[in-house]
Amino acid sequence: MLKTMSHLKTWFFAVMALLISTQAFADTTIDKTQPYQMMTQVAEVAFERLKSEQDNIHQDPELLKVIVEEELMPYVNAQYAALKLLGPNLKGADRKDVRVFIDSFRKYLVSSYAQVLTQYSDQTIEFGPEPKIKADSRITSIKVDIIDSPRPNIKLEFKLRKDKKSGEWKAFDMVAEGISLLSSKQSEWNTKIRQEGILQVADELEKLAAQPIRFESNK
């Protein structure tokens, strides 16, 4: 069975910290056409949401999946990420199988992000300088440091892609200390997809996504 990405927990937490927003802060308008401002805004409200929801979350950890689905996924381009993961396996693949994989991968992301959120403990972030984006650019990156004292800072770079029609940006990859999350998972899954097929891997992702969210103390 596929690994649960435990060695990438810190990366996933970083995504959550940076990309969650909440309707509880209804007066905050998130402009998706401005990637840097978007990420700084959602980061500002993210920790307040987590702090205010802690009691409910500890009573019902599955609430984290709801939070991720409603508040994180609008800022993540799960379809684009899934297609990049499939890479050369897309050639000759049945379009229905690809659609199943995309849906399963999205559910897997929701569950993975929710599980990582159980590690929340007042981490903070610092953004790098705002990148200069050319008018015709469709890819940009934003650098941040995750401050998690007394451990060393974690340097990350988030990759975002612009939608041609809407002009909105969404995250699709993350680079930590020079290692791309997408590239690492593509290397891990490519052989399995080639040998067992897209649907088999999608089925494993579905099973992983269905696992209940638990705090470490409850395991």
Secondary structure as UniProt FT lines:
FT   HELIX           6..8
FT   HELIX           9..19
FT   HELIX           23..25
FT   TURN            26..27
FT   TURN            32..33
FT   HELIX           35..59
FT   TURN            61..62
FT   HELIX           63..67
FT   HELIX           68..72
FT   HELIX           73..75
FT   HELIX           78..86
FT   HELIX           87..90
FT   TURN            91..92
FT   HELIX           95..116
FT   HELIX           117..119
FT   STRAND          124..127
FT   TURN            135..136
FT   STRAND          139..147
FT   TURN            149..150
FT   STRAND          154..162
FT   TURN            164..166
FT   STRAND          169..176
FT   TURN            177..178
FT   STRAND          179..180
FT   HELIX           181..196
FT   HELIX           198..209
FT   HELIX           216..218
//
